[in-house]
Amino acid sequence: MNRISITYDFGARNYDPALGRWMNIDPDRALKKCPVDIFSDGASLPRGEQMRRHSPYNYTFNNPIYYIDPDGMKIINGDEVRRKEAEDQYNRDKETLQSKADYLGISVNSSRKEWKNAAIAKGGKIEWALTKNVRNWVKNSSKDLKNYTSASKNTEARINELKTGAGELFDKIDALDTHVYIQTVDNLRNNDGQNNNDFDVNESGNVSLKSVFDDSNSTHILLVNKPSNDRTTLEVSQHELGHFDYIVENTTSYYNWLKENNLLNSKHDGQRKAILLAKEQRNFKIKILKRKNEKLFNRNIFTFSFFCIQPKIWDL
């Protein structure tokens, strides 16, 4: 409790018990101010101004029994999380490389030949092998950092597209007591999007979602950068979040259904490219048919060769 203003501090918001009102707007809505008047097209407004049915001061759509939103933001850029991890790893690897350079008495920017000569002079081939490993660590972590930096920008664009193009769905998902980690990729085989859901069942039998990012109350959604056919990126994002919305509202029943049908280890495939899938199935059938014909042909050739061409044993 804040004794000076007599309000309750809930982290992202402050509540005035005397007025029965929240004194702060959603943190994400506070990031931008409305650039145009309130009668403009909602698609051009920031998320807070799109939700005209809900005050930006409301908490969890005035439904705290079902929703909880302590930090005001639950849809998370998973690629930005990975980018920060890659950046930390890259910095650690650079420090290790600098320590190795100091140990060998050379500059960290030395040529490969200089690194090799210094390492062999210090400890022979074994030292050179260890030095190559450290240099490769930096090379690989630098590549990871570059890739996740690019992916983070793509994912942030998709999240912003959701805010402006599907504000109500975004706010509903963002207010759930589940972290949604979104990542963008160039290819998902035959899919435009995919929910990667895993489950955690406690001793009491309560079921909750978990993901590769977080062990509790989280899920992981992958979105393709360029969807198939005429689908837009916003349509794919809404489609996958729609799946998640159902799953989070029916987690236990969904888990039981998957368990009963032996599907717990499978993943939601999202929207398949029907034409490509049909082509793959057709090619697979053709391949099987060819194999059968080859076996039949080889068997007939063997039979013909054995009885018609080979000399009869009993005539010898």
C-alpha positions in Angstrom: 0.0 0.0 0.0 1.2 3.5 -0.8 0.5 5.3 2.4 1.0 8.8 0.9 -1.8 8.6 -1.7 -3.7 5.7 -0.1 -3.5 3.5 -3.2 -2.6 -0.1 -3.7 0.4 -0.8 -5.8 -0.2 -3.7 -8.2 3.1 -3.3 -10.1 1.9 -2.0 -13.5 -1.1 -0.2 -12.0 -2.2 1.6 -8.9 -5.7 1.1 -7.4 -7.6 3.7 -5.4 -9.9 1.8 -3.0 -11.8 4.9 -2.0 -12.8 5.6 -5.6 -12.8 2.0 -6.8 -10.7 3.1 -9.8 -7.4 2.2 -11.4 -5.2 5.3 -11.6 -2.9 4.1 -14.5 -3.7 3.1 -18.1 -2.4 -0.1 -19.6 1.4 0.3 -19.9 1.4 -0.8 -23.5 -1.3 1.8 -24.3 0.7 4.5 -22.7 3.6 4.0 -25.2 1.8 6.1 -27.8 -0.6 9.0 -27.9 -3.5 9.2 -30.3 -2.2 11.1 -33.4 -5.7 11.8 -34.8 -9.1 12.6 -33.4 -11.3 9.9 -31.8 -13.6 9.7 -34.8 -10.9 8.5 -37.2 -10.6 5.0 -38.6 -9.6 2.7 -35.7 -7.0 0.9 -37.9 -4.9 4.1 -37.8 -5.0 4.5 -34.1 -2.7 2.9 -31.4 -4.1 0.0 -29.6 -5.5 1.9 -26.6 -7.7 4.1 -28.8 -9.0 1.2 -30.9 -10.7 -0.4 -27.9 -13.5 2.1 -27.7 -15.8 -0.3 -25.8 -13.1 -0.5 -23.1 -11.6 2.3 -21.2 -7.7 2.3 -21.3 -8.0 2.4 -17.4 -9.9 -0.9 -17.2 -8.2 -3.9 -15.8 -8.6 -7.3 -17.7 -11.8 -6.1 -19.5 -13.5 -5.7 -16.1 -13.3 -9.4 -15.6 -10.7 -10.2 -13.0 -12.2 -13.6 -12.2 -11.2 -15.0 -15.6 -8.3 -12.7 -16.6 -5.2 -11.5 -14.8 -2.7 -9.0 -16.2 -0.1 -7.9 -13.6 2.4 -6.4 -16.1 0.1 -5.2 -18.8 2.0 -7.1 -21.5 1.9 -10.8 -22.2 2.4 -11.2 -25.9 6.2 -11.4 -26.1 8.6 -11.2 -29.0 10.3 -14.6 -28.7 13.0 -13.7 -31.2 13.9 -10.6 -29.1 14.3 -12.9 -26.1 16.6 -15.1 -28.2 18.4 -12.1 -29.5 19.3 -10.9 -26.0 20.4 -14.4 -25.1 22.6 -14.5 -28.3 24.0 -11.1 -27.5 25.0 -12.2 -24.0 26.6 -15.4 -25.3 28.4 -13.4 -28.0 29.8 -11.0 -25.4 30.9 -13.9 -23.2 32.6 -15.6 -26.1 34.4 -12.4 -27.0 35.7 -12.1 -23.5 37.0 -15.7 -23.7 38.7 -14.9 -27.0 40.3 -11.8 -25.5 41.6 -13.9 -22.6 43.0 -16.4 -25.0 44.7 -13.6 -27.0 46.2 -12.2 -23.8 47.4 -15.7 -22.9 49.1 -16.1 -26.3 50.5 -12.6 -26.3 48.8 -11.5 -29.5 46.0 -9.1 -30.6 42.5 -10.4 -30.7 42.4 -9.0 -34.3 45.4 -11.0 -35.4 45.2 -13.1 -38.6 44.5 -16.8 -38.5 48.1 -17.6 -39.3 49.3 -15.4 -36.4 46.8 -17.2 -34.1 48.1 -20.6 -35.2 51.8 -19.7 -34.9 51.3 -18.2 -31.4 49.2 -21.2 -30.2 51.6 -23.8 -31.5 54.5 -22.0 -30.0 52.7 -21.9 -26.6 51.4 -25.4 -26.4 51.7 -27.3 -29.6 48.8 -28.8 -31.6 46.7 -29.2 -28.6 46.8 -25.5 -27.8 46.0 -24.7 -31.4 42.9 -27.0 -31.3 41.7 -25.3 -28.2 42.3 -21.9 -29.7 40.3 -22.9 -32.9 37.4 -23.9 -30.7 37.3 -20.5 -29.0 37.5 -18.7 -32.3 34.6 -20.8 -33.7 32.5 -20.0 -30.6 32.7 -16.3 -31.4 32.0 -16.9 -35.1 28.9 -19.0 -34.3 27.5 -16.7 -31.6 28.0 -13.8 -34.0 26.0 -15.5 -36.6 23.2 -16.4 -34.1 23.1 -12.8 -33.0 22.8 -11.5 -36.6 20.0 -14.0 -37.4 18.0 -13.3 -34.2 18.4 -9.5 -34.7 16.8 -9.8 -38.1 14.1 -12.2 -36.9 13.3 -9.9 -33.9 12.5 -7.0 -36.3 10.2 -9.3 -38.3 8.4 -10.5 -35.2 8.0 -7.1 -33.8 6.4 -6.0 -37.0 3.9 -8.9 -36.8 3.1 -8.0 -33.2 2.5 -4.4 -34.1 0.3 -5.5 -37.0 -1.8 -7.5 -34.5 -2.2 -4.4 -32.3 -3.4 -2.2 -35.1 -5.3 -4.8 -37.2 -6.8 -7.0 -34.6 -6.8 -4.9 -31.4 -9.6 -6.7 -29.5 -8.1 -10.1 -30.1 -4.6 -8.8 -29.1 -5.9 -7.3 -25.9 -7.8 -10.4 -25.0 -4.8 -12.6 -25.4 -2.5 -10.0 -23.8 -4.7 -10.0 -20.7 -4.5 -13.8 -20.1 -2.4 -15.3 -17.4 -0.2 -16.9 -20.0 2.9 -15.6 -21.7 2.6 -16.0 -25.5 6.1 -16.1 -27.1 5.9 -15.4 -30.9 8.6 -16.1 -33.4 8.8 -15.7 -37.1 10.5 -18.1 -39.5 11.0 -18.4 -43.3 9.7 -21.9 -43.6 7.5 -24.3 -41.7 7.4 -27.1 -44.3 3.7 -27.1 -45.3 2.5 -24.7 -42.6 1.9 -21.0 -42.4 1.8 -21.1 -38.6 2.1 -23.4 -35.7 1.2 -23.6 -32.0 3.8 -25.5 -30.0 2.0 -26.5 -26.8 3.4 -28.6 -24.0 1.6 -29.4 -20.8 2.5 -29.4 -17.1 0.4 -31.6 -14.8 0.9 -31.2 -11.1 0.2 -33.8 -8.3 -3.4 -32.5 -8.0 -4.0 -33.2 -11.7 -4.2 -29.5 -12.6 -3.1 -28.9 -16.2 -1.2 -25.8 -17.4 0.6 -24.8 -20.6 4.4 -24.6 -20.8 6.8 -23.9 -23.6 10.5 -24.0 -24.5 10.7 -20.4 -23.2 9.0 -20.9 -19.8 8.2 -23.9 -17.7 4.8 -22.5 -16.5 1.9 -20.7 -18.1 3.4 -20.1 -21.5 3.0 -21.1 -25.1 5.1 -20.8 -28.2 3.7 -19.7 -31.6 5.6 -19.8 -34.9 4.6 -17.6 -37.9 5.9 -17.8 -41.4 7.2 -14.6 -42.9 5.5 -15.1 -46.3 2.3 -17.1 -46.0 1.1 -19.3 -48.9 -1.4 -18.5 -51.6 -3.3 -15.3 -51.0 -3.3 -15.4 -47.1 -2.1 -12.2 -45.4 0.3 -12.2 -42.4 -2.5 -10.8 -40.3 -4.9 -13.6 -41.2 -2.3 -16.2 -40.2 -1.5 -14.4 -36.9 -5.2 -14.2 -36.1 -5.7 -17.9 -37.1 -2.9 -19.1 -34.8 -4.0 -16.9 -31.9 -7.5 -18.2 -32.3 -6.2 -21.7 -31.8 -4.4 -20.6 -28.7 -7.4 -18.7 -27.3 -9.4 -22.0 -27.5 -6.6 -24.0 -26.0 -6.0 -21.7 -23.0 -9.7 -21.6 -22.2 -10.1 -25.3 -22.4 -6.6 -26.5 -21.4 -7.7 -29.5 -19.3 -10.3 -30.8 -21.7 -7.9 -30.3 -24.6 -5.1 -32.1 -22.8 -7.5 -35.0 -22.0 -8.6 -35.2 -25.6 -5.0 -35.3 -26.9 -4.2 -38.0 -24.3 -7.2 -40.2 -25.2 -6.2 -40.0 -28.9 -2.5 -40.5 -28.4 -1.7 -37.1 -29.8 0.2 -35.6 -26.8 3.5 -35.6 -28.7 2.1 -34.1 -31.9 2.0 -30.5 -32.8 -0.7 -28.4 -34.4 0.1 -28.1 -38.0 -1.6 -24.8 -38.7 -2.9 -24.1 -42.2 -1.5 -26.7 -44.7 -0.8 -25.8 -48.2 -3.4 -28.1 -49.7 -2.0 -28.1 -53.2 1.5 -29.0 -52.1 0.2 -31.6 -49.7 -1.8 -33.3 -52.4 1.2 -33.2 -54.7 3.3 -34.8 -52.1 0.7 -37.5 -51.5 0.4 -38.2 -55.2 4.2 -38.4 -55.6 4.4 -40.8 -52.7 1.7 -43.1 -54.2 3.6 -43.0 -57.6 6.8 -43.9 -55.8 5.2 -46.8 -54.0 3.6 -48.0 -57.3 7.0 -47.8 -59.0 8.6 -49.9 -56.3 5.9 -52.6 -56.6 6.3 -52.7 -60.4 10.1 -52.9 -60.1 9.8 -55.8 -57.7 7.3 -57.6 -59.9 9.5 -56.9 -63.0 12.7 -58.2 -61.3 10.9 -61.3 -60.1 9.6 -62.1 -63.6 13.1 -61.5 -65.0 14.6 -63.9 -62.5 11.9 -66.5 -63.2 12.4 -66.2 -67.0 16.2 -66.4 -66.6 16.2 -69.4 -64.3 13.9 -71.6 -66.3 14.6 -70.5 -69.9 18.2 -69.3 -70.1 20.1 -71.2 -67.5 21.2 -74.7 -68.5 19.3 -77.5 -67.0 21.2 -79.0 -64.1 19.9 -82.5 -64.8 21.2 -82.4 -68.4 24.8 -81.8 -67.2 
